[in-house]
Amino acid sequence: MNRVLSLISVVQCHVKHNCTVLNTFLEWMLSLVVQCCVTYGA
């Protein structure tokens, strides 16, 4: 899980300089994953 979060951080950091839309998409995907974890894990 930490490896995934690190990868996302690196990608987001790289993307901020290139494309805000993609960054927003990554944040949406991350929130979706978290929501799924909370829904099915709790």
Protein Blocks (a to p, Z undefined) as FASTA:
>chain_A
ZZmmmmmmmmmmmmmmmommlmmmmmmmmmmmmmmmmmmmZZ
